[in-house]
Amino acid sequence: MKNKKNTKKKKPTVTKKKNVKSVVTKKKTTSLGTKTGKTTAKKTVSKSTKKAATKKAVAKVTKKSATPKTTKKVVENKVVKKDLKTTVKDTKSKGKVVHKSSVKNLTHLNKKNEDDLIITREIDLKDLDSYIETENEEAEYLADTAVLDLQEIRKALKESEKEDKTYSMANDEDYNFLIELDSSKKKRKVPSRLLVLILLALVIVILLFTFVKAFVGKDGNKFSVNNVIKNIKKDQEAEKKRLEEEERKTNLFNECLNAQFNDSDTNEEIESSLEELNSYLEKYRVSVLYKDISKGFLYNYKETKSYYAASTIKALDALYVYDKASSGEINLDDTITYTSDFRWTSSKFMQTHKIGDKITIRDLVKNAIMVSDNSSHQMLVSRIGRSTLKEYGKSLGAEYTMEGEDNFGHISANDASLYMENIYYFIINNQELGSELKSYFVDSEQNDLKMEGIDAACKYGEYSELYHNVGIVYDDEPYVLVILTKEGKKKGQEIIREISSKIYNLHKLYHTNRESVCNKKVYAK
């Protein structure tokens, strides 16, 4: 009866050998003896079998990359295949167990093609387990070494393949043709470079010739230092005269543009526009005054007619207070106590306050202009004094300031234009206070003089059928515009916007004509 001994495999401790000069093939054969219990057999691997195994191992590596012409390097491949079979035969007598192990593949190929090495070992039964573990460790080491050797083989074959390709291309007729074609292209570039050099030389010659011609004396072809200096001085004097003349003309042109209006500024187009405007105004109960602030160009229609001022008088309140504040006579942060005497309708701002509240003069002016607060106006008039405000208006040249029984009085287009022109000059002459005051007028309610892209500092007035707009239009050339109407609010707003548009067109037409006249006068000589 045959028994197989099962041995538990221990974890191998591998000590790798760096130099393996020979490949050991373990072959063991076991055969049953009839009486002695001992068996030995030998099996040799033929030379042809070894060569076939070597070729098979190398072919796996060089299948894709090897080339027929690569013969310079000798490839050595160590292949180890583990195929350990053990047969244990239990005999009656105390015998020995022969372990048989076969390795079918060749693991080493040297230059001299040495014959197969067959080592037969007989191992006692007690050493079988340790022997198997050692053999496994050696097999793993040889496998790892084979992988490294295969990587070196691949690298060598790749390098050899590159050399072969280079050698192949060198002998290829198409490759030689490409080399010749490239050489011919390089030869063709030579004439173009020469052409560029010739052109550069030609340009240099022309420049030298021009230079010589510019600085040669009148009586010969030789350079004259005196002539060079004279020519330079002449050029400098000519340039100086040109700049002086240009500056003189620029000054004349600006003087012409900024000159006050005169009869030569009008033309047929302007006259036609004025007639059209007059025809439109004759249809309504209105008064109009337009004045170009810097040039003095003036248009007016029933400018002296008196109207109830309504809230337009608040513009005079603001001018007086800020004028006195700029001179230090009034402190804008001083307060006035709100009492029942100052309670008026149409007072958006003061409705948010209760009797007894103290309001600064600055806030009273701001809300009298921006929301046309009537209670704020009454408090300002009490602080200024009605008679004082009337005298202030008269000092500006107004005729109807505070005429009547209440604190609003009357106004004409002339009076309103005087108020707004003085506000304009206060704004431009007082940076901080002027900017503050301007913002109140520009952001005021019911500003019908404002156009798209053009601001207007405006104050409206409304009472019964009266509706007015007085203000400053901030075009490139600012102008004062006063429009007083007696057509009701809705109709009055439509009329004011239409008149404002016509006045703006007249204003631009005037300046265009002025510029044209000045151009002809200064430059067309």
C-alpha positions as CSV (number, residue, x, y, z in Angstrom):
1,M,0.0,0.0,0.0
2,K,1.3,3.5,-1.0
3,N,1.1,6.4,1.4
4,K,1.5,10.1,0.5
5,K,2.9,12.2,3.2
6,N,1.2,15.6,3.4
7,T,3.5,18.3,4.8
8,K,2.4,21.8,5.7
9,K,4.3,24.4,3.6
10,K,6.3,26.9,5.6
11,K,6.8,30.6,4.5
12,P,10.1,30.6,2.7
13,T,13.0,32.8,3.6
14,V,14.5,33.8,0.3
15,T,18.1,34.7,0.0
16,K,18.6,35.9,-3.5
17,K,21.7,35.0,-5.4
18,K,23.0,37.7,-7.6
19,N,25.2,35.6,-9.9
20,V,23.7,32.5,-11.2
21,K,26.2,30.9,-13.7
22,S,24.5,27.7,-14.2
23,V,21.0,26.4,-14.3
24,V,20.3,23.4,-12.3
25,T,17.8,21.0,-13.7
26,K,16.6,18.5,-11.1
27,K,15.5,15.2,-12.5
28,K,14.6,12.3,-10.5
29,T,13.2,9.0,-11.5
30,T,11.7,6.5,-9.2
31,S,10.9,2.9,-10.0
32,L,9.7,0.1,-7.8
33,G,12.2,-2.7,-7.0
34,T,10.8,-6.1,-6.3
35,K,12.7,-6.9,-3.1
36,T,15.3,-4.3,-2.2
37,G,13.0,-1.2,-2.1
38,K,15.5,0.9,-3.8
39,T,15.0,2.5,-7.2
40,T,17.2,4.8,-9.3
41,A,16.8,6.0,-12.8
42,K,18.4,8.6,-14.9
43,K,16.8,10.7,-17.7
44,T,18.7,13.0,-19.9
45,V,17.5,15.9,-21.9
46,S,18.7,15.8,-25.5
47,K,20.6,18.7,-27.0
48,S,17.9,19.4,-29.5
49,T,15.2,19.7,-26.8
50,K,17.3,22.3,-25.0
51,K,17.7,24.4,-28.0
52,A,14.0,24.4,-28.8
53,A,13.2,25.5,-25.2
54,T,15.7,28.4,-25.5
55,K,14.2,29.6,-28.8
56,K,10.7,29.5,-27.3
57,A,11.7,31.6,-24.3
58,V,13.5,34.2,-26.4
59,A,10.6,34.3,-28.9
60,K,8.1,35.5,-26.2
61,V,10.2,38.6,-25.6
62,T,11.3,39.4,-29.1
63,K,8.0,38.6,-30.8
64,K,7.1,42.3,-31.6
65,S,10.4,44.1,-31.4
66,A,13.1,41.8,-32.9
67,T,14.4,42.4,-36.3
68,P,16.2,40.0,-38.7
69,K,19.3,42.2,-38.8
70,T,19.9,42.4,-35.1
71,T,22.7,40.0,-34.3
72,K,25.1,42.1,-32.3
73,K,24.1,41.1,-28.8
74,V,23.9,37.7,-27.2
75,V,20.6,37.2,-25.4
76,E,20.8,35.0,-22.3
77,N,17.6,34.0,-20.7
78,K,17.1,32.1,-17.6
79,V,13.8,30.4,-17.4
80,V,12.7,28.5,-14.5
81,K,9.6,26.5,-14.4
82,K,8.6,24.8,-11.2
83,D,7.3,21.4,-11.6
84,L,8.1,19.4,-8.6
85,K,6.5,16.0,-8.2
86,T,7.2,13.8,-5.3
87,T,6.3,10.2,-5.0
88,V,6.8,8.5,-1.7
89,K,6.7,4.8,-1.6
90,D,6.4,3.1,1.8
91,T,8.2,-0.2,1.8
92,K,8.3,-2.9,4.5
93,S,12.0,-2.4,5.1
94,K,13.8,0.7,6.2
95,G,14.6,2.2,2.9
96,K,15.2,5.5,1.5
97,V,12.8,7.7,-0.4
98,V,14.0,9.1,-3.6
99,H,12.5,12.4,-4.6
100,K,12.1,12.9,-8.2
101,S,11.9,16.4,-9.7
102,S,11.8,17.4,-13.4
103,V,12.3,20.7,-15.0
104,K,11.4,20.7,-18.7
105,N,12.6,24.1,-19.8
106,L,16.2,25.3,-20.4
107,T,17.2,28.0,-17.9
108,H,20.6,29.0,-19.1
109,L,22.3,29.4,-22.4
110,N,26.0,30.1,-22.5
111,K,28.3,30.7,-25.4
112,K,29.8,27.2,-25.5
113,N,26.3,25.5,-25.4
114,E,27.4,23.2,-22.5
115,D,25.7,19.9,-22.1
116,D,22.8,19.4,-19.8
117,L,23.6,19.2,-16.2
118,I,21.7,16.6,-14.4
119,I,22.0,16.4,-10.7
120,T,20.4,13.7,-8.8
121,R,19.9,14.0,-5.2
122,E,18.8,11.5,-2.7
123,I,17.2,12.9,0.3
124,D,16.2,11.2,3.4
125,L,12.6,11.2,4.4
126,K,13.2,13.5,7.4
127,D,14.8,16.2,5.2
128,L,12.1,16.1,2.5
129,D,10.0,19.1,3.9
130,S,13.0,21.4,4.2
131,Y,14.3,20.4,0.8
132,I,11.0,21.2,-0.9
133,E,10.9,24.7,0.8
134,T,14.4,25.5,-0.3
135,E,13.7,24.4,-3.8
136,N,10.6,26.7,-3.9
137,E,12.6,29.7,-2.7
138,E,15.2,29.1,-5.3
139,A,12.5,28.8,-8.0
140,E,11.0,32.1,-6.9
141,Y,14.4,33.8,-6.9
142,L,15.1,32.5,-10.4
143,A,11.7,33.7,-11.6
144,D,12.3,37.2,-10.3
145,T,15.8,37.2,-12.0
146,A,14.2,36.0,-15.2
147,V,11.8,39.0,-15.2
148,L,14.6,41.4,-14.8
149,D,16.6,39.7,-17.6
150,L,13.5,40.0,-19.8
151,Q,13.3,43.7,-19.2
152,E,16.9,44.1,-20.2
153,I,16.3,42.0,-23.3
154,R,13.4,44.3,-24.3
155,K,15.5,47.4,-23.8
156,A,18.4,46.0,-25.8
157,L,16.0,45.0,-28.6
158,K,14.4,48.4,-28.7
159,E,17.9,50.1,-29.0
160,S,18.8,47.6,-31.7
161,E,15.6,48.2,-33.6
162,K,16.3,52.0,-33.6
163,E,19.8,51.3,-35.0
164,D,18.4,49.0,-37.7
165,K,15.8,51.6,-38.7
166,T,18.4,54.3,-39.0
167,Y,20.6,51.9,-41.0
168,S,17.6,51.0,-43.2
169,M,16.7,54.6,-43.9
170,A,20.3,55.4,-44.8
171,N,20.2,52.8,-47.6
172,D,16.7,53.6,-48.7
173,E,16.4,55.3,-52.1
174,D,13.3,57.4,-51.0
175,Y,15.3,58.6,-48.0
176,N,18.2,59.7,-50.2
177,F,15.7,61.5,-52.4
178,L,14.3,63.4,-49.5
179,I,17.8,64.4,-48.5
180,E,18.5,65.7,-52.0
181,L,15.2,67.6,-52.1
182,D,15.9,69.3,-48.7
183,S,19.4,70.2,-50.0
184,S,17.9,71.7,-53.1
185,K,15.5,73.8,-51.0
186,K,18.3,75.2,-49.0
187,K,20.2,76.0,-52.1
188,R,17.1,77.9,-53.4
189,K,17.1,80.1,-50.2
190,V,20.5,81.6,-51.1
191,P,19.3,83.8,-53.9
192,S,16.4,85.2,-51.7
193,R,18.9,86.2,-49.0
194,L,21.2,87.8,-51.5
195,L,18.2,89.7,-52.8
196,V,17.4,91.0,-49.3
197,L,20.9,92.1,-48.8
198,I,20.9,93.9,-52.2
199,L,17.7,95.7,-51.3
200,L,19.1,96.8,-48.0
201,A,22.2,98.1,-49.7
202,L,20.1,100.0,-52.2
203,V,18.1,101.6,-49.4
204,I,21.2,102.7,-47.6
205,V,22.6,104.2,-50.9
206,I,19.4,106.1,-51.4
207,L,19.4,107.5,-47.9
208,L,23.0,108.5,-48.2
209,F,22.3,110.2,-51.5
210,T,19.4,112.1,-50.0
211,F,21.5,113.2,-47.0
212,V,24.3,114.4,-49.3
213,K,21.9,116.3,-51.6
214,A,20.2,118.0,-48.6
215,F,23.5,119.4,-47.2
216,V,25.5,120.1,-50.3
217,G,26.5,123.8,-51.1
218,K,24.9,125.6,-54.0
219,D,28.2,126.0,-55.8
220,G,29.6,122.6,-55.7
221,N,29.1,118.9,-54.9
222,K,31.1,119.1,-51.6
223,F,29.7,119.3,-48.1
224,S,29.5,122.7,-46.6
225,V,29.4,122.9,-42.8
226,N,28.2,126.5,-43.0
227,N,25.3,125.5,-45.3
228,V,24.4,122.7,-42.9
229,I,24.2,125.1,-40.0
230,K,22.3,127.7,-42.1
231,N,19.7,125.1,-43.2
232,I,19.2,123.9,-39.6
233,K,18.7,127.5,-38.4
234,K,16.3,128.2,-41.3
235,D,14.3,125.1,-40.4
236,Q,14.1,126.1,-36.7
237,E,13.0,129.6,-37.6
238,A,10.4,128.3,-40.0
239,E,9.0,125.9,-37.3
240,K,9.0,128.6,-34.8
241,K,7.0,130.9,-37.1
242,R,4.6,128.1,-37.9
243,L,3.9,127.4,-34.2
244,E,3.5,131.1,-33.5
245,E,1.1,131.5,-36.4
246,E,-0.9,128.4,-35.3
247,E,-1.1,129.8,-31.7
248,R,-2.2,133.2,-33.0
249,K,-5.0,131.6,-35.1
250,T,-6.1,129.4,-32.2
251,N,-6.4,132.5,-30.0
252,L,-8.3,134.3,-32.7
253,F,-10.7,131.4,-33.1
254,N,-11.3,131.1,-29.4
255,E,-11.9,134.9,-29.1
256,C,-14.4,134.6,-31.9
257,L,-16.2,131.7,-30.3
258,N,-16.4,133.4,-26.9
259,A,-17.4,136.8,-28.2
260,Q,-20.8,138.1,-27.1
261,F,-23.7,137.8,-29.4
262,N,-23.8,140.2,-32.3
263,D,-26.0,140.5,-35.5
264,S,-23.5,138.6,-37.6
265,D,-24.3,135.4,-35.6
266,T,-27.7,135.0,-37.2
267,N,-28.4,133.5,-40.5
268,E,-31.5,132.5,-42.5
269,E,-31.7,129.2,-40.7
270,I,-31.7,130.8,-37.3
271,E,-34.2,133.4,-38.4
272,S,-36.5,130.7,-39.7
273,S,-36.3,128.8,-36.3
274,L,-37.2,132.0,-34.4
275,E,-40.2,132.6,-36.5
276,E,-41.4,129.0,-36.0
277,L,-41.0,129.4,-32.3
278,N,-43.0,132.6,-32.2
279,S,-45.8,131.0,-34.1
280,Y,-46.0,128.2,-31.7
281,L,-46.0,130.4,-28.6
282,E,-48.8,132.6,-29.9
283,K,-51.2,129.7,-29.4
284,Y,-50.8,129.7,-25.6
285,R,-50.8,131.9,-22.6
286,V,-47.1,131.7,-21.9
287,S,-44.0,133.8,-21.3
288,V,-40.5,132.5,-22.3
289,L,-36.9,133.7,-21.8
290,Y,-33.8,131.9,-23.0
291,K,-30.3,133.2,-22.5
292,D,-27.0,131.7,-23.4
293,I,-25.0,132.5,-20.3
294,S,-21.5,132.8,-21.8
295,K,-22.4,134.4,-25.2
296,G,-25.4,136.5,-24.3
297,F,-27.6,135.2,-27.1
298,L,-31.1,136.0,-25.9
299,Y,-34.6,135.1,-26.9
300,N,-37.6,136.3,-25.0
301,Y,-41.4,136.2,-25.4
302,K,-43.6,138.4,-23.1
303,E,-40.8,138.4,-20.6
304,T,-42.2,141.3,-18.5
305,K,-45.7,139.8,-18.0
306,S,-46.3,139.2,-14.2
307,Y,-47.6,135.9,-12.9
308,Y,-48.3,134.6,-9.4
309,A,-44.9,133.2,-8.4
310,A,-46.1,130.2,-6.4
311,S,-43.2,127.9,-5.4
312,T,-40.7,129.5,-7.9
313,I,-40.0,132.1,-5.1
314,K,-38.3,129.3,-3.1
315,A,-35.3,129.5,-5.5
316,L,-34.7,133.0,-4.1
317,D,-34.9,131.6,-0.6
318,A,-32.1,129.1,-1.4
319,L,-29.9,131.7,-3.1
320,Y,-30.2,134.2,-0.2
321,V,-29.5,131.6,2.5
322,Y,-26.4,130.0,0.7
323,D,-25.1,133.4,-0.3
324,K,-25.1,134.5,3.3
325,A,-23.8,131.2,4.5
326,S,-20.8,131.6,2.1
327,S,-20.0,134.9,3.8
328,G,-20.5,133.5,7.3
329,E,-23.6,135.5,8.1
330,I,-25.8,132.4,8.4
331,N,-24.9,129.0,9.9
332,L,-26.6,126.3,7.9
333,D,-26.6,124.0,11.0
334,D,-28.6,126.5,13.1
335,T,-32.1,125.4,13.9
336,I,-35.6,126.8,13.7
337,T,-38.5,125.5,15.9
338,Y,-41.5,124.1,14.1
339,T,-44.7,125.8,15.4
340,S,-48.3,125.6,14.3
341,D,-47.9,129.0,12.5
342,F,-45.7,127.3,9.9
343,R,-48.1,124.4,9.2
344,W,-49.1,124.6,5.5
345,T,-50.5,122.1,3.0
346,S,-48.2,120.5,0.4
347,S,-45.5,120.0,3.0
348,K,-44.1,116.4,2.5
349,F,-41.1,117.0,4.7
350,M,-42.6,118.8,7.7
351,Q,-45.5,116.4,7.8
352,T,-43.0,113.9,9.2
353,H,-42.3,116.2,12.1
354,K,-44.4,117.3,15.1
355,I,-44.8,120.7,16.6
356,G,-41.8,121.7,18.7
357,D,-39.2,119.9,16.6
358,K,-36.1,121.8,15.7
359,I,-35.1,121.7,12.0
360,T,-31.7,122.9,10.6
361,I,-31.7,125.7,8.0
362,R,-29.9,123.3,5.6
363,D,-32.7,120.8,5.8
364,L,-35.3,123.5,5.3
365,V,-33.6,124.8,2.1
366,K,-33.1,121.2,0.8
367,N,-36.8,120.3,1.2
368,A,-38.1,123.6,0.0
369,I,-36.3,123.0,-3.3
370,M,-36.4,119.2,-3.7
371,V,-40.1,118.5,-2.6
372,S,-41.3,122.1,-2.7
373,D,-42.3,121.9,1.0
374,N,-44.4,125.0,1.8
375,S,-43.9,124.8,5.6
376,S,-40.1,124.9,5.1
377,H,-40.6,128.0,2.9
378,Q,-42.6,129.8,5.6
379,M,-40.0,129.0,8.3
380,L,-37.2,130.3,6.0
381,V,-39.1,133.5,5.2
382,S,-39.6,134.1,9.0
383,R,-35.9,133.5,9.6
384,I,-34.8,135.8,6.7
385,G,-37.5,138.4,7.0
386,R,-40.1,139.1,4.2
387,S,-38.9,142.7,3.6
388,T,-35.2,141.5,3.6
389,L,-36.0,138.9,1.0
390,K,-37.9,141.5,-1.1
391,E,-35.0,143.9,-1.0
392,Y,-32.6,141.1,-1.9
393,G,-34.6,140.4,-5.0
394,K,-34.7,144.0,-6.0
395,S,-30.9,144.2,-5.6
396,L,-30.6,141.5,-8.3
397,G,-32.7,143.5,-10.7
398,A,-36.1,141.8,-10.1
399,E,-39.3,143.8,-10.4
400,Y,-42.0,141.7,-8.7
401,T,-40.2,140.0,-5.8
402,M,-42.7,139.4,-3.0
403,E,-45.3,141.7,-4.5
404,G,-48.7,140.9,-2.9
405,E,-50.0,140.0,0.5
406,D,-48.6,136.5,1.0
407,N,-45.0,135.1,1.2
408,F,-45.0,134.0,-2.5
409,G,-45.6,137.2,-4.4
410,H,-45.3,137.6,-8.1
411,I,-42.7,137.0,-10.8
412,S,-42.0,137.7,-14.4
413,A,-39.8,135.8,-16.9
414,N,-37.1,138.5,-16.5
415,D,-37.2,138.2,-12.6
416,A,-36.9,134.4,-12.7
417,S,-34.0,134.6,-15.2
418,L,-32.1,136.9,-12.8
419,Y,-32.6,134.5,-9.9
420,M,-31.4,131.5,-11.9
421,E,-28.4,133.3,-13.5
422,N,-27.2,134.3,-10.1
423,I,-27.6,130.8,-8.8
424,Y,-25.5,129.6,-11.7
425,Y,-22.6,131.9,-10.8
426,F,-22.9,131.0,-7.1
427,I,-22.6,127.3,-8.0
428,I,-19.4,127.7,-10.1
429,N,-17.8,130.1,-7.7
430,N,-18.4,128.1,-4.5
431,Q,-17.1,124.6,-4.8
432,E,-18.6,122.9,-1.6
433,L,-21.7,125.0,-1.0
434,G,-22.3,125.4,-4.7
435,S,-22.2,121.6,-5.4
436,E,-24.6,121.1,-2.5
437,L,-27.0,123.7,-3.7
438,K,-26.9,122.4,-7.3
439,S,-27.8,118.9,-6.2
440,Y,-31.0,120.2,-4.7
441,F,-32.2,121.8,-7.9
442,V,-31.0,118.9,-10.3
443,D,-32.9,116.3,-8.2
444,S,-36.0,118.3,-7.6
445,E,-39.5,117.1,-8.4
446,Q,-41.4,118.0,-11.6
447,N,-38.2,118.9,-13.5
448,D,-39.5,119.3,-17.0
449,L,-36.4,121.0,-18.4
450,K,-34.2,117.9,-17.9
451,M,-33.5,115.9,-21.1
452,E,-31.9,112.6,-21.9
453,G,-28.2,112.9,-21.1
454,I,-28.6,116.6,-20.1
455,D,-29.1,117.7,-16.5
456,A,-31.1,120.8,-15.5
457,A,-31.2,122.7,-12.2
458,C,-34.9,123.4,-12.0
459,K,-37.6,124.7,-9.7
460,Y,-41.3,124.3,-10.5
461,G,-44.2,126.4,-9.3
462,E,-47.9,125.4,-9.4
463,Y,-51.1,127.1,-8.3
464,S,-54.6,126.8,-9.8
465,E,-54.1,127.1,-13.6
466,L,-50.6,128.3,-13.3
467,Y,-47.7,126.0,-13.9
468,H,-44.0,127.2,-14.2
469,N,-40.5,125.9,-14.7
470,V,-37.4,128.0,-14.1
471,G,-33.9,126.7,-14.4
472,I,-30.4,126.2,-15.8
473,V,-29.8,123.6,-18.6
474,Y,-26.3,122.1,-18.4
475,D,-25.5,121.7,-22.0
476,D,-21.9,122.0,-23.2
477,E,-22.7,125.7,-23.3
478,P,-25.1,126.2,-20.3
479,Y,-28.2,128.4,-20.7
480,V,-31.0,129.8,-18.5
481,L,-34.6,128.9,-19.5
482,V,-37.7,130.3,-17.9
483,I,-41.2,129.1,-19.0
484,L,-44.3,130.5,-17.2
485,T,-47.7,129.2,-18.3
486,K,-51.4,129.7,-17.5
487,E,-52.7,126.5,-19.1
488,G,-53.1,124.2,-16.1
489,K,-50.6,121.6,-14.9
490,K,-51.2,118.8,-17.5
491,K,-51.3,121.1,-20.5
492,G,-48.6,123.3,-19.0
493,Q,-46.2,120.4,-18.7
494,E,-46.7,119.4,-22.4
495,I,-46.2,123.0,-23.5
496,I,-43.0,123.4,-21.3
497,R,-41.5,120.2,-22.7
498,E,-42.2,121.2,-26.3
499,I,-40.8,124.7,-25.8
500,S,-37.7,123.3,-24.1
501,S,-37.0,121.1,-27.1
502,K,-37.4,123.9,-29.6
503,I,-35.1,126.2,-27.5
504,Y,-32.5,123.5,-27.3
505,N,-32.5,123.1,-31.1
506,L,-32.2,126.9,-31.5
507,H,-29.3,126.9,-29.0
508,K,-27.4,124.2,-30.9
509,L,-28.1,125.9,-34.2
510,Y,-26.7,129.2,-32.9
511,H,-23.4,127.6,-31.7
512,T,-23.0,125.6,-34.9
513,N,-23.3,128.8,-36.9
514,R,-21.0,130.7,-34.6
515,E,-18.3,128.0,-35.1
516,S,-18.7,128.1,-38.8
517,V,-18.4,131.9,-39.0
518,C,-15.2,131.8,-36.8
519,N,-13.6,129.1,-39.0
520,K,-14.1,131.2,-42.1
521,K,-12.9,134.3,-40.4
522,V,-9.7,132.8,-39.0
523,Y,-8.6,129.9,-41.2
524,A,-10.1,130.6,-44.6
525,K,-7.6,133.2,-45.6
